[in-house]
Amino acid sequence: MRTDIRDLIQSNNVCVLATVSEGKPHCSLMSYSTNNDSNEIYMITQRESKKYRNLKENPSVSLLIDSRQIDSKTRTKALTITGTVQSCVDENKKSIILASLLDKNSNLKEFIDDPASEIIVVQVKAFQLLNGIKDSYFEIVT
């Protein structure tokens, strides 16, 4: 993974999550954290939410992370991540993910403490980075 991709993922904590159900797209603004390798993205949501129902029907997702808050408008980076949602059943890993989410997003405490919430783990499959208007890069994660 390129350093600029990892840096963009690690330096942000908000993304747009795109899901699909019955052929209809749905976007959600989400707080997130990631593992050290940035090949897993972690989020949390309510089990009764539309996005969660969509993920149960179709685990393929797209995420958008950008640098609008960091870079000037002429050099904004936009990173599209393609991935698949996986269940997290390992209690130790769940604890690590929840601590990571809370560390990067203190506003999630209420969600994290709510028993109706579920962790979303996105296994990254590919990255597409747009750096400015014309410079783009695509990478499949192996």
BALOBA-1460 file (C-alpha; in Angstrom, 3 decimals):
// residues 142
<rec num="1" residu="m" x="0.000" y="0.000" z="0.000"/>
<rec num="2" residu="r" x="1.256" y="3.447" z="-0.897"/>
<rec num="3" residu="t" x="2.210" y="5.689" z="2.004"/>
<rec num="4" residu="d" x="-0.130" y="8.485" z="0.876"/>
<rec num="5" residu="i" x="-3.087" y="6.074" z="0.954"/>
<rec num="6" residu="r" x="-2.218" y="4.835" z="4.442"/>
<rec num="7" residu="d" x="-1.639" y="8.414" z="5.660"/>
<rec num="8" residu="l" x="-5.007" y="9.585" z="4.319"/>
<rec num="9" residu="i" x="-6.826" y="6.704" z="6.011"/>
<rec num="10" residu="q" x="-4.955" y="7.110" z="9.310"/>
<rec num="11" residu="s" x="-5.291" y="10.919" z="9.460"/>
<rec num="12" residu="n" x="-9.091" y="10.929" z="9.092"/>
<rec num="13" residu="n" x="-11.929" y="9.557" z="11.164"/>
<rec num="14" residu="v" x="-14.980" y="10.202" z="8.950"/>
<rec num="15" residu="c" x="-15.967" y="8.468" z="5.728"/>
<rec num="16" residu="v" x="-18.997" y="7.961" z="3.526"/>
<rec num="17" residu="l" x="-20.227" y="4.356" z="3.531"/>
<rec num="18" residu="a" x="-22.148" y="3.262" z="0.421"/>
<rec num="19" residu="t" x="-24.359" y="0.180" z="0.652"/>
<rec num="20" residu="v" x="-26.900" y="-1.331" z="-1.751"/>
<rec num="21" residu="s" x="-30.209" y="-3.085" z="-1.196"/>
<rec num="22" residu="e" x="-32.523" y="-4.294" z="-3.960"/>
<rec num="23" residu="g" x="-30.388" y="-2.404" z="-6.469"/>
<rec num="24" residu="k" x="-30.834" y="0.921" z="-4.662"/>
<rec num="25" residu="p" x="-27.771" y="2.743" z="-3.259"/>
<rec num="26" residu="h" x="-27.679" y="4.240" z="0.224"/>
<rec num="27" residu="c" x="-24.937" y="6.503" z="1.657"/>
<rec num="28" residu="s" x="-24.161" y="7.111" z="5.321"/>
<rec num="29" residu="l" x="-21.674" y="9.453" z="6.966"/>
<rec num="30" residu="m" x="-19.703" y="7.291" z="9.403"/>
<rec num="31" residu="s" x="-17.013" y="7.674" z="12.038"/>
<rec num="32" residu="y" x="-14.327" y="5.026" z="11.685"/>
<rec num="33" residu="s" x="-11.002" y="3.680" z="12.864"/>
<rec num="34" residu="t" x="-8.633" y="1.202" z="11.262"/>
<rec num="35" residu="n" x="-6.013" y="-1.387" z="12.047"/>
<rec num="36" residu="n" x="-2.312" y="-0.489" z="11.749"/>
<rec num="37" residu="d" x="-2.073" y="-1.883" z="8.218"/>
<rec num="38" residu="s" x="-5.175" y="0.072" z="7.085"/>
<rec num="39" residu="n" x="-6.540" y="-3.055" z="5.406"/>
<rec num="40" residu="e" x="-9.497" y="-3.233" z="7.801"/>
<rec num="41" residu="i" x="-11.852" y="-0.316" z="8.471"/>
<rec num="42" residu="y" x="-13.984" y="-0.372" z="11.638"/>
<rec num="43" residu="m" x="-17.355" y="1.307" z="12.198"/>
<rec num="44" residu="i" x="-20.333" y="0.801" z="14.464"/>
<rec num="45" residu="t" x="-24.055" y="1.080" z="13.806"/>
<rec num="46" residu="q" x="-27.434" y="0.093" z="15.178"/>
<rec num="47" residu="r" x="-28.714" y="-3.331" z="14.092"/>
<rec num="48" residu="e" x="-32.058" y="-1.719" z="13.205"/>
<rec num="49" residu="s" x="-30.517" y="0.814" z="10.794"/>
<rec num="50" residu="k" x="-31.049" y="0.753" z="7.038"/>
<rec num="51" residu="k" x="-27.295" y="0.444" z="6.440"/>
<rec num="52" residu="y" x="-27.096" y="-2.636" z="8.674"/>
<rec num="53" residu="r" x="-30.036" y="-4.291" z="6.902"/>
<rec num="54" residu="n" x="-28.376" y="-3.482" z="3.567"/>
<rec num="55" residu="l" x="-25.089" y="-5.020" z="4.744"/>
<rec num="56" residu="k" x="-26.841" y="-8.231" z="5.787"/>
<rec num="57" residu="e" x="-28.351" y="-8.477" z="2.300"/>
<rec num="58" residu="n" x="-25.236" y="-7.392" z="0.385"/>
<rec num="59" residu="p" x="-21.850" y="-7.237" z="2.186"/>
<rec num="60" residu="s" x="-20.086" y="-5.428" z="-0.698"/>
<rec num="61" residu="v" x="-19.398" y="-1.782" z="0.168"/>
<rec num="62" residu="s" x="-17.633" y="1.310" z="-1.025"/>
<rec num="63" residu="l" x="-16.115" y="3.951" z="1.259"/>
<rec num="64" residu="l" x="-15.026" y="7.484" z="0.429"/>
<rec num="65" residu="i" x="-12.362" y="9.251" z="2.503"/>
<rec num="66" residu="d" x="-11.086" y="12.659" z="1.441"/>
<rec num="67" residu="s" x="-8.717" y="15.410" z="2.515"/>
<rec num="68" residu="r" x="-11.021" y="18.461" z="2.217"/>
<rec num="69" residu="q" x="-10.365" y="19.389" z="5.835"/>
<rec num="70" residu="i" x="-6.586" y="19.078" z="5.462"/>
<rec num="71" residu="d" x="-5.589" y="20.101" z="1.918"/>
<rec num="72" residu="s" x="-6.355" y="23.100" z="-0.233"/>
<rec num="73" residu="k" x="-9.229" y="22.653" z="-2.664"/>
<rec num="74" residu="t" x="-6.812" y="22.443" z="-5.588"/>
<rec num="75" residu="r" x="-4.988" y="19.381" z="-4.189"/>
<rec num="76" residu="t" x="-7.797" y="17.551" z="-2.431"/>
<rec num="77" residu="k" x="-7.303" y="13.790" z="-2.312"/>
<rec num="78" residu="a" x="-10.282" y="11.453" z="-2.627"/>
<rec num="79" residu="l" x="-9.837" y="7.784" z="-1.758"/>
<rec num="80" residu="t" x="-12.448" y="5.244" z="-2.790"/>
<rec num="81" residu="i" x="-12.155" y="1.949" z="-0.933"/>
<rec num="82" residu="t" x="-13.891" y="-1.184" z="-2.178"/>
<rec num="83" residu="g" x="-14.415" y="-3.927" z="0.360"/>
<rec num="84" residu="t" x="-16.510" y="-6.621" z="1.941"/>
<rec num="85" residu="v" x="-18.087" y="-6.530" z="5.383"/>
<rec num="86" residu="q" x="-17.092" y="-9.399" z="7.668"/>
<rec num="87" residu="s" x="-18.580" y="-10.406" z="11.010"/>
<rec num="88" residu="c" x="-16.409" y="-10.090" z="14.079"/>
<rec num="89" residu="v" x="-17.041" y="-12.969" z="16.476"/>
<rec num="90" residu="d" x="-13.743" y="-12.919" z="18.381"/>
<rec num="91" residu="e" x="-14.438" y="-11.167" z="21.702"/>
<rec num="92" residu="n" x="-10.814" y="-10.079" z="22.125"/>
<rec num="93" residu="k" x="-10.783" y="-8.501" z="18.662"/>
<rec num="94" residu="k" x="-14.141" y="-6.820" z="19.390"/>
<rec num="95" residu="s" x="-12.639" y="-5.216" z="22.498"/>
<rec num="96" residu="i" x="-9.645" y="-3.967" z="20.508"/>
<rec num="97" residu="i" x="-11.910" y="-2.560" z="17.769"/>
<rec num="98" residu="l" x="-14.206" y="-0.807" z="20.257"/>
<rec num="99" residu="a" x="-11.219" y="0.745" z="22.040"/>
<rec num="100" residu="s" x="-9.845" y="1.901" z="18.681"/>
<rec num="101" residu="l" x="-13.187" y="3.426" z="17.683"/>
<rec num="102" residu="l" x="-13.523" y="5.231" z="20.998"/>
<rec num="103" residu="d" x="-9.932" y="6.456" z="20.922"/>
<rec num="104" residu="k" x="-10.392" y="8.041" z="17.495"/>
<rec num="105" residu="n" x="-14.055" y="9.052" z="17.941"/>
<rec num="106" residu="s" x="-15.007" y="9.977" z="21.501"/>
<rec num="107" residu="n" x="-18.485" y="10.906" z="20.210"/>
<rec num="108" residu="l" x="-19.215" y="7.175" z="19.692"/>
<rec num="109" residu="k" x="-19.343" y="6.285" z="23.392"/>
<rec num="110" residu="e" x="-23.145" y="6.101" z="23.418"/>
<rec num="111" residu="f" x="-23.130" y="3.789" z="20.369"/>
<rec num="112" residu="i" x="-20.369" y="1.629" z="21.817"/>
<rec num="113" residu="d" x="-22.208" y="1.238" z="25.126"/>
<rec num="114" residu="d" x="-25.525" y="0.392" z="23.429"/>
<rec num="115" residu="p" x="-26.212" y="-3.373" z="23.262"/>
<rec num="116" residu="a" x="-28.231" y="-2.775" z="20.055"/>
<rec num="117" residu="s" x="-25.057" y="-1.692" z="18.243"/>
<rec num="118" residu="e" x="-22.990" y="-3.886" z="15.959"/>
<rec num="119" residu="i" x="-19.392" y="-3.561" z="14.792"/>
<rec num="120" residu="i" x="-18.836" y="-3.294" z="11.047"/>
<rec num="121" residu="v" x="-15.492" y="-4.649" z="9.799"/>
<rec num="122" residu="v" x="-14.660" y="-3.812" z="6.180"/>
<rec num="123" residu="q" x="-11.992" y="-6.029" z="4.627"/>
<rec num="124" residu="v" x="-10.361" y="-3.786" z="2.030"/>
<rec num="125" residu="k" x="-10.191" y="-5.264" z="-1.493"/>
<rec num="126" residu="a" x="-9.062" y="-2.243" z="-3.553"/>
<rec num="127" residu="f" x="-8.131" y="1.444" z="-3.397"/>
<rec num="128" residu="q" x="-8.607" y="4.177" z="-5.968"/>
<rec num="129" residu="l" x="-6.854" y="7.436" z="-5.068"/>
<rec num="130" residu="l" x="-7.565" y="10.681" z="-6.883"/>
<rec num="131" residu="n" x="-4.911" y="13.281" z="-6.059"/>
<rec num="132" residu="g" x="-6.141" y="16.617" z="-7.369"/>
<rec num="133" residu="i" x="-8.121" y="16.642" z="-10.594"/>
<rec num="134" residu="k" x="-6.090" y="14.414" z="-12.930"/>
<rec num="135" residu="d" x="-3.659" y="12.271" z="-10.935"/>
<rec num="136" residu="s" x="-5.191" y="8.874" z="-10.115"/>
<rec num="137" residu="y" x="-3.907" y="5.543" z="-8.832"/>
<rec num="138" residu="f" x="-5.603" y="2.139" z="-8.461"/>
<rec num="139" residu="e" x="-4.420" y="-0.763" z="-6.303"/>
<rec num="140" residu="i" x="-5.886" y="-4.194" z="-5.624"/>
<rec num="141" residu="v" x="-5.144" y="-5.453" z="-2.115"/>
<rec num="142" residu="t" x="-3.731" y="-8.972" z="-2.041"/>
